[in-house]
Amino acid sequence: MSTAIIAIFAMYSFILIGFSAKKIFQDDIHAKTLNLLSVYFLQPFLTFWGLMQRPIDLDLIMAPLWYLLIVITILIVSLPLVQLLFKNPQERSIGSIAALIGNTGNLGIPLGIAIFGIESVPYMTLINLMNVFMVYTFGVFFYSRGSFTVKDSVLNIIKLPLLWFAMLAMLVNINGITFHESISKMLMMGAYASMVVQLLLFGIYLHEAKAGQINHKLLVWVSSMKFIVIPFITYAALTFIPLASEIKAMIFMELFMPLAVANINLSSLYNCRPQSVTVLVFVTSLLFLALMFLYLPLLQTF
């Protein structure tokens, strides 16, 4: 568990640095610039580097496929209720997708190693890949829909380089192509820079968030989805899915991770209330710290 504690401490340290930097330098720090740099340049490095770390074993693919199926099912089932609860298009967009984009990478992978051991890395990595797919397809679409038409929202998915880099990395990986050590180090530097910038952005937007901007109905909805509805549906579904107990536990754990910082990136990129989304990410991160000791024992029941 020490690995997970160190990962959580490091994550919140960079968030605090971003918060402090914005407080000190105010208008000299432009969050939008960092956001564009992260989404269009650094995150493709992270995706490409992550997918090149180990060969993609098709025998492992069942875990991320079930993860994706559960997430899409919850999305489809919850959409009619979101339409009834929220009339504002931006609130509707946030309510539809935010709870389904969890922190499966920066937090989920270290926590998985701490609980299941190093042998869990291939499963956790591919589950994180599916989460990345969700972020840059459904996530982009719904956050775009707060301000864009359906057609423009679909085009926004195509315009982002990350999915193209992911497909390229998978082709390179499957064909067994390797890179010189210096190139691999360059990709790793870009990947780690992406993680740091995302956390700094979280801190910057957290400084800009105001208490009056919080939509309490949206906060209750997203938090309830994240820590009540999604874990309940996931646990019930996994009971009937023919997978090894440890793999079921990994899927369950990844689905109750708090909201990912990627929510802030997309909400900022498409002007979909980034300060409100920042509050949601922060609150769910705090709730996760309190609730994980309640949910982690459930991993032993599969």
C-alpha positions as a Markdown table, in Angstrom:
| # | Residue | x | y | z |
|---|---|---|---|---|
| 1 | Met | 0.0 | 0.0 | 0.0 |
| 2 | Ser | 3.0 | 2.3 | 0.4 |
| 3 | Thr | 3.3 | 2.7 | -3.4 |
| 4 | Ala | -0.3 | 3.9 | -3.6 |
| 5 | Ile | 0.2 | 6.4 | -0.7 |
| 6 | Ile | 3.4 | 7.8 | -2.4 |
| 7 | Ala | 1.4 | 8.1 | -5.7 |
| 8 | Ile | -1.4 | 9.9 | -4.0 |
| 9 | Phe | 1.0 | 12.2 | -2.1 |
| 10 | Ala | 2.9 | 13.1 | -5.3 |
| 11 | Met | -0.4 | 13.8 | -7.2 |
| 12 | Tyr | -1.7 | 16.2 | -4.6 |
| 13 | Ser | 1.8 | 17.9 | -4.3 |
| 14 | Phe | 1.7 | 18.9 | -8.0 |
| 15 | Ile | -1.9 | 20.1 | -7.6 |
| 16 | Leu | -0.8 | 22.3 | -4.7 |
| 17 | Ile | 2.1 | 23.7 | -6.8 |
| 18 | Gly | -0.3 | 24.6 | -9.6 |
| 19 | Phe | -2.7 | 26.2 | -7.1 |
| 20 | Ser | 0.2 | 28.2 | -5.4 |
| 21 | Ala | 1.7 | 29.3 | -8.7 |
| 22 | Lys | -1.7 | 30.7 | -9.9 |
| 23 | Lys | -2.2 | 32.5 | -6.6 |
| 24 | Ile | 1.3 | 34.1 | -6.7 |
| 25 | Phe | 1.5 | 35.0 | -10.4 |
| 26 | Gln | -2.2 | 35.5 | -11.2 |
| 27 | Asp | -2.7 | 36.7 | -14.8 |
| 28 | Asp | 0.9 | 35.9 | -15.7 |
| 29 | Ile | -0.1 | 32.2 | -15.9 |
| 30 | His | -2.5 | 31.3 | -18.6 |
| 31 | Ala | -4.3 | 28.0 | -18.0 |
| 32 | Lys | -5.6 | 27.9 | -21.6 |
| 33 | Thr | -2.0 | 27.8 | -23.0 |
| 34 | Leu | -1.0 | 24.9 | -20.7 |
| 35 | Asn | -4.3 | 23.1 | -21.6 |
| 36 | Leu | -3.6 | 23.4 | -25.4 |
| 37 | Leu | 0.1 | 22.3 | -24.8 |
| 38 | Ser | -1.1 | 19.3 | -22.8 |
| 39 | Val | -3.9 | 18.1 | -25.1 |
| 40 | Tyr | -2.3 | 18.6 | -28.5 |
| 41 | Phe | 1.4 | 17.9 | -27.7 |
| 42 | Leu | 2.2 | 16.2 | -24.4 |
| 43 | Gln | -0.7 | 13.7 | -24.1 |
| 44 | Pro | 0.1 | 12.1 | -27.5 |
| 45 | Phe | 3.6 | 11.4 | -26.0 |
| 46 | Leu | 2.0 | 9.9 | -22.9 |
| 47 | Thr | -0.3 | 7.6 | -25.0 |
| 48 | Phe | 2.4 | 6.5 | -27.4 |
| 49 | Trp | 4.9 | 5.8 | -24.7 |
| 50 | Gly | 2.4 | 4.0 | -22.6 |
| 51 | Leu | 1.4 | 1.7 | -25.4 |
| 52 | Met | 5.0 | 0.9 | -26.2 |
| 53 | Gln | 5.9 | -0.3 | -22.8 |
| 54 | Arg | 5.0 | -4.0 | -23.3 |
| 55 | Pro | 3.7 | -6.2 | -26.1 |
| 56 | Ile | -0.1 | -6.1 | -26.4 |
| 57 | Asp | -1.2 | -9.7 | -25.5 |
| 58 | Leu | -4.6 | -10.4 | -27.0 |
| 59 | Asp | -5.3 | -12.8 | -24.2 |
| 60 | Leu | -5.4 | -9.8 | -21.8 |
| 61 | Ile | -8.0 | -8.0 | -23.9 |
| 62 | Met | -11.1 | -9.3 | -22.1 |
| 63 | Ala | -10.6 | -7.2 | -19.0 |
| 64 | Pro | -10.6 | -3.8 | -20.9 |
| 65 | Leu | -13.4 | -4.9 | -23.2 |
| 66 | Trp | -15.7 | -5.7 | -20.2 |
| 67 | Tyr | -14.6 | -2.4 | -18.6 |
| 68 | Leu | -15.6 | -0.6 | -21.8 |
| 69 | Leu | -18.9 | -2.5 | -22.1 |
| 70 | Ile | -19.9 | -1.7 | -18.5 |
| 71 | Val | -19.0 | 2.0 | -18.9 |
| 72 | Ile | -21.0 | 2.4 | -22.2 |
| 73 | Thr | -24.0 | 0.5 | -20.7 |
| 74 | Ile | -24.1 | 2.9 | -17.7 |
| 75 | Leu | -23.8 | 5.9 | -20.0 |
| 76 | Ile | -26.7 | 4.7 | -22.2 |
| 77 | Val | -28.9 | 3.9 | -19.1 |
| 78 | Ser | -28.2 | 7.2 | -17.4 |
| 79 | Leu | -28.7 | 9.5 | -20.4 |
| 80 | Pro | -32.5 | 9.8 | -20.2 |
| 81 | Leu | -32.3 | 10.7 | -16.5 |
| 82 | Val | -29.6 | 13.3 | -17.2 |
| 83 | Gln | -31.9 | 14.8 | -19.9 |
| 84 | Leu | -34.7 | 15.2 | -17.3 |
| 85 | Leu | -32.5 | 16.6 | -14.5 |
| 86 | Phe | -30.5 | 19.2 | -16.3 |
| 87 | Lys | -31.9 | 21.7 | -18.8 |
| 88 | Asn | -28.7 | 23.7 | -19.4 |
| 89 | Pro | -26.7 | 22.0 | -22.2 |
| 90 | Gln | -23.4 | 22.4 | -20.5 |
| 91 | Glu | -24.6 | 20.9 | -17.2 |
| 92 | Arg | -26.2 | 18.1 | -19.2 |
| 93 | Ser | -22.9 | 17.4 | -20.9 |
| 94 | Ile | -21.0 | 17.3 | -17.7 |
| 95 | Gly | -23.6 | 15.2 | -16.0 |
| 96 | Ser | -23.6 | 12.7 | -18.8 |
| 97 | Ile | -19.9 | 11.9 | -19.0 |
| 98 | Ala | -17.9 | 13.3 | -16.0 |
| 99 | Ala | -18.4 | 10.4 | -13.6 |
| 100 | Leu | -17.4 | 7.8 | -16.3 |
| 101 | Ile | -14.0 | 9.3 | -16.9 |
| 102 | Gly | -12.0 | 8.1 | -13.9 |
| 103 | Asn | -8.3 | 8.5 | -12.9 |
| 104 | Thr | -7.3 | 5.0 | -14.1 |
| 105 | Gly | -3.8 | 6.0 | -15.0 |
| 106 | Asn | -2.0 | 8.4 | -12.6 |
| 107 | Leu | -3.8 | 6.8 | -9.6 |
| 108 | Gly | -5.3 | 3.5 | -10.8 |
| 109 | Ile | -2.1 | 1.9 | -12.0 |
| 110 | Pro | 0.0 | 2.6 | -8.9 |
| 111 | Leu | -2.9 | 1.5 | -6.6 |
| 112 | Gly | -3.3 | -1.7 | -8.7 |
| 113 | Ile | 0.4 | -2.5 | -8.3 |
| 114 | Ala | 0.1 | -1.9 | -4.5 |
| 115 | Ile | -2.9 | -4.2 | -4.2 |
| 116 | Phe | -2.5 | -6.9 | -6.9 |
| 117 | Gly | 1.3 | -6.8 | -7.5 |
| 118 | Ile | 3.4 | -6.0 | -10.5 |
| 119 | Glu | 1.6 | -8.8 | -12.5 |
| 120 | Ser | -1.4 | -6.6 | -12.7 |
| 121 | Val | 0.3 | -3.9 | -14.8 |
| 122 | Pro | -0.7 | -5.4 | -18.3 |
| 123 | Tyr | -4.3 | -5.5 | -17.3 |
| 124 | Met | -4.3 | -2.1 | -15.7 |
| 125 | Thr | -2.5 | -0.5 | -18.6 |
| 126 | Leu | -5.1 | -1.9 | -21.1 |
| 127 | Ile | -8.0 | -0.8 | -18.9 |
| 128 | Asn | -6.4 | 2.7 | -18.8 |
| 129 | Leu | -6.2 | 2.5 | -22.6 |
| 130 | Met | -9.9 | 1.9 | -22.8 |
| 131 | Asn | -10.4 | 4.9 | -20.5 |
| 132 | Val | -8.3 | 7.0 | -22.8 |
| 133 | Phe | -10.6 | 5.8 | -25.7 |
| 134 | Met | -13.6 | 7.0 | -23.6 |
| 135 | Val | -12.0 | 10.3 | -22.9 |
| 136 | Tyr | -11.2 | 11.2 | -26.5 |
| 137 | Thr | -14.3 | 9.9 | -28.1 |
| 138 | Phe | -17.4 | 10.1 | -25.8 |
| 139 | Gly | -15.6 | 12.6 | -23.5 |
| 140 | Val | -14.8 | 15.0 | -26.4 |
| 141 | Phe | -18.3 | 14.6 | -27.9 |
| 142 | Phe | -20.2 | 15.3 | -24.7 |
| 143 | Tyr | -18.0 | 18.2 | -23.5 |
| 144 | Ser | -18.2 | 19.7 | -27.0 |
| 145 | Arg | -22.0 | 19.3 | -27.1 |
| 146 | Gly | -22.2 | 22.0 | -24.3 |
| 147 | Ser | -21.2 | 24.6 | -26.9 |
| 148 | Phe | -21.1 | 22.8 | -30.3 |
| 149 | Thr | -23.4 | 21.1 | -32.7 |
| 150 | Val | -23.5 | 17.3 | -33.1 |
| 151 | Lys | -21.5 | 17.6 | -36.4 |
| 152 | Asp | -18.8 | 19.8 | -34.9 |
| 153 | Ser | -18.6 | 17.6 | -31.8 |
| 154 | Val | -17.8 | 14.6 | -34.0 |
| 155 | Leu | -15.3 | 16.7 | -35.9 |
| 156 | Asn | -13.6 | 17.7 | -32.6 |
| 157 | Ile | -12.9 | 14.0 | -32.0 |
| 158 | Ile | -11.2 | 13.6 | -35.3 |
| 159 | Lys | -9.2 | 16.7 | -34.9 |
| 160 | Leu | -7.4 | 15.6 | -31.7 |
| 161 | Pro | -4.1 | 13.9 | -32.4 |
| 162 | Leu | -4.2 | 11.6 | -29.4 |
| 163 | Leu | -6.4 | 8.9 | -31.0 |
| 164 | Trp | -4.2 | 8.9 | -34.1 |
| 165 | Phe | -1.1 | 8.5 | -32.0 |
| 166 | Ala | -2.8 | 5.6 | -30.1 |
| 167 | Met | -3.6 | 3.8 | -33.3 |
| 168 | Leu | 0.0 | 4.3 | -34.6 |
| 169 | Ala | 1.4 | 3.0 | -31.3 |
| 170 | Met | -0.7 | -0.1 | -31.5 |
| 171 | Leu | 0.3 | -0.8 | -35.0 |
| 172 | Val | 4.0 | -0.3 | -34.1 |
| 173 | Asn | 3.5 | -2.5 | -31.0 |
| 174 | Ile | 1.7 | -5.4 | -32.8 |
| 175 | Asn | 4.4 | -5.5 | -35.5 |
| 176 | Gly | 7.1 | -5.7 | -32.9 |
| 177 | Ile | 8.9 | -2.5 | -33.9 |
| 178 | Thr | 11.3 | -1.2 | -31.3 |
| 179 | Phe | 13.0 | 2.2 | -30.9 |
| 180 | His | 16.5 | 3.3 | -30.1 |
| 181 | Glu | 17.0 | 3.9 | -26.4 |
| 182 | Ser | 17.4 | 7.7 | -26.9 |
| 183 | Ile | 14.0 | 7.9 | -28.7 |
| 184 | Ser | 12.4 | 5.9 | -25.9 |
| 185 | Lys | 13.8 | 8.3 | -23.3 |
| 186 | Met | 12.5 | 11.2 | -25.3 |
| 187 | Leu | 9.0 | 9.7 | -25.4 |
| 188 | Met | 9.2 | 9.0 | -21.6 |
| 189 | Met | 10.2 | 12.6 | -20.9 |
| 190 | Gly | 7.1 | 13.8 | -22.8 |
| 191 | Ala | 4.9 | 11.3 | -21.0 |
| 192 | Tyr | 6.0 | 12.3 | -17.6 |
| 193 | Ala | 5.8 | 16.0 | -18.5 |
| 194 | Ser | 2.1 | 15.4 | -19.6 |
| 195 | Met | 1.3 | 13.9 | -16.2 |
| 196 | Val | 2.9 | 16.9 | -14.3 |
| 197 | Val | 1.2 | 19.5 | -16.6 |
| 198 | Gln | -2.2 | 17.9 | -16.1 |
| 199 | Leu | -1.9 | 18.0 | -12.3 |
| 200 | Leu | -0.6 | 21.6 | -12.4 |
| 201 | Leu | -3.6 | 22.5 | -14.5 |
| 202 | Phe | -5.9 | 21.0 | -11.9 |
| 203 | Gly | -4.3 | 23.3 | -9.2 |
| 204 | Ile | -4.6 | 26.4 | -11.5 |
| 205 | Tyr | -8.3 | 25.8 | -12.2 |
| 206 | Leu | -8.9 | 25.0 | -8.6 |
| 207 | His | -7.6 | 28.4 | -7.6 |
| 208 | Glu | -10.0 | 30.0 | -10.1 |
| 209 | Ala | -13.0 | 28.0 | -9.0 |
| 210 | Lys | -15.5 | 30.0 | -6.8 |
| 211 | Ala | -17.9 | 28.6 | -4.2 |
| 212 | Gly | -20.8 | 30.4 | -6.0 |
| 213 | Gln | -20.0 | 28.5 | -9.2 |
| 214 | Ile | -20.9 | 25.1 | -7.7 |
| 215 | Asn | -24.1 | 23.6 | -9.0 |
| 216 | His | -25.1 | 21.5 | -6.0 |
| 217 | Lys | -27.5 | 19.3 | -8.0 |
| 218 | Leu | -24.7 | 18.6 | -10.5 |
| 219 | Leu | -22.3 | 17.9 | -7.6 |
| 220 | Val | -24.7 | 15.5 | -5.9 |
| 221 | Trp | -25.5 | 13.7 | -9.2 |
| 222 | Val | -21.9 | 13.2 | -10.3 |
| 223 | Ser | -20.7 | 12.1 | -6.8 |
| 224 | Ser | -23.7 | 9.7 | -6.5 |
| 225 | Met | -23.0 | 8.2 | -9.9 |
| 226 | Lys | -19.3 | 7.9 | -9.1 |
| 227 | Phe | -19.5 | 6.3 | -5.7 |
| 228 | Ile | -22.9 | 4.7 | -5.5 |
| 229 | Val | -24.5 | 3.9 | -8.9 |
| 230 | Ile | -21.4 | 2.9 | -10.8 |
| 231 | Pro | -19.9 | 0.6 | -8.1 |
| 232 | Phe | -23.3 | -1.0 | -7.5 |
| 233 | Ile | -23.9 | -1.7 | -11.2 |
| 234 | Thr | -20.3 | -2.8 | -11.7 |
| 235 | Tyr | -20.4 | -5.2 | -8.8 |
| 236 | Ala | -23.7 | -6.7 | -9.9 |
| 237 | Ala | -22.5 | -7.1 | -13.5 |
| 238 | Leu | -19.2 | -8.7 | -12.5 |
| 239 | Thr | -20.9 | -11.3 | -10.5 |
| 240 | Phe | -22.2 | -12.8 | -13.7 |
| 241 | Ile | -19.2 | -12.2 | -15.9 |
| 242 | Pro | -17.0 | -15.3 | -16.5 |
| 243 | Leu | -13.6 | -13.8 | -15.5 |
| 244 | Ala | -10.9 | -14.7 | -13.0 |
| 245 | Ser | -11.7 | -13.2 | -9.5 |
| 246 | Glu | -8.6 | -11.0 | -9.5 |
| 247 | Ile | -9.4 | -9.5 | -13.0 |
| 248 | Lys | -12.9 | -8.7 | -11.8 |
| 249 | Ala | -11.4 | -7.0 | -8.7 |
| 250 | Met | -9.2 | -4.9 | -11.0 |
| 251 | Ile | -12.1 | -3.8 | -13.2 |
| 252 | Phe | -14.2 | -2.9 | -10.1 |
| 253 | Met | -11.3 | -0.9 | -8.5 |
| 254 | Glu | -10.7 | 1.1 | -11.7 |
| 255 | Leu | -14.4 | 2.0 | -12.0 |
| 256 | Phe | -14.5 | 3.7 | -8.5 |
| 257 | Met | -11.4 | 5.8 | -9.1 |
| 258 | Pro | -12.2 | 9.6 | -8.7 |
| 259 | Leu | -12.7 | 11.8 | -11.7 |
| 260 | Ala | -9.7 | 12.2 | -13.9 |
| 261 | Val | -8.0 | 15.5 | -14.6 |
| 262 | Ala | -8.8 | 14.9 | -18.3 |
| 263 | Asn | -12.3 | 16.1 | -17.4 |
| 264 | Ile | -10.8 | 19.6 | -16.7 |
| 265 | Asn | -8.7 | 19.5 | -19.9 |
| 266 | Leu | -11.7 | 18.8 | -22.1 |
| 267 | Ser | -14.1 | 21.2 | -20.3 |
| 268 | Ser | -11.5 | 24.0 | -20.7 |
| 269 | Leu | -10.8 | 23.1 | -24.3 |
| 270 | Tyr | -14.5 | 23.3 | -25.3 |
| 271 | Asn | -15.5 | 26.1 | -22.8 |
| 272 | Cys | -17.8 | 23.8 | -20.8 |
| 273 | Arg | -17.6 | 25.3 | -17.3 |
| 274 | Pro | -14.0 | 24.2 | -16.4 |
| 275 | Gln | -14.2 | 25.8 | -13.0 |
| 276 | Ser | -17.3 | 23.7 | -12.1 |
| 277 | Val | -15.7 | 20.6 | -13.4 |
| 278 | Thr | -12.5 | 21.4 | -11.4 |
| 279 | Val | -14.7 | 21.4 | -8.2 |
| 280 | Leu | -16.2 | 18.1 | -9.2 |
| 281 | Val | -12.7 | 16.5 | -9.7 |
| 282 | Phe | -11.5 | 17.9 | -6.4 |
| 283 | Val | -14.6 | 16.8 | -4.4 |
| 284 | Thr | -14.6 | 13.3 | -5.8 |
| 285 | Ser | -10.8 | 13.0 | -5.1 |
| 286 | Leu | -11.5 | 13.9 | -1.4 |
| 287 | Leu | -14.4 | 11.5 | -1.3 |
| 288 | Phe | -12.3 | 8.8 | -2.7 |
| 289 | Leu | -9.7 | 9.2 | 0.0 |
| 290 | Ala | -12.5 | 8.6 | 2.6 |
| 291 | Leu | -14.4 | 5.9 | 0.8 |
| 292 | Met | -11.6 | 3.7 | -0.6 |
| 293 | Phe | -11.2 | 2.0 | 2.8 |
| 294 | Leu | -14.9 | 1.0 | 2.5 |
| 295 | Tyr | -14.7 | -0.2 | -1.1 |
| 296 | Leu | -11.3 | -1.9 | -1.1 |
| 297 | Pro | -12.4 | -4.8 | 1.1 |
| 298 | Leu | -15.0 | -5.6 | -1.6 |
| 299 | Leu | -12.2 | -6.6 | -3.9 |
| 300 | Gln | -11.7 | -9.7 | -1.8 |
| 301 | Thr | -15.3 | -10.9 | -2.4 |
| 302 | Phe | -15.1 | -11.7 | -6.1 |
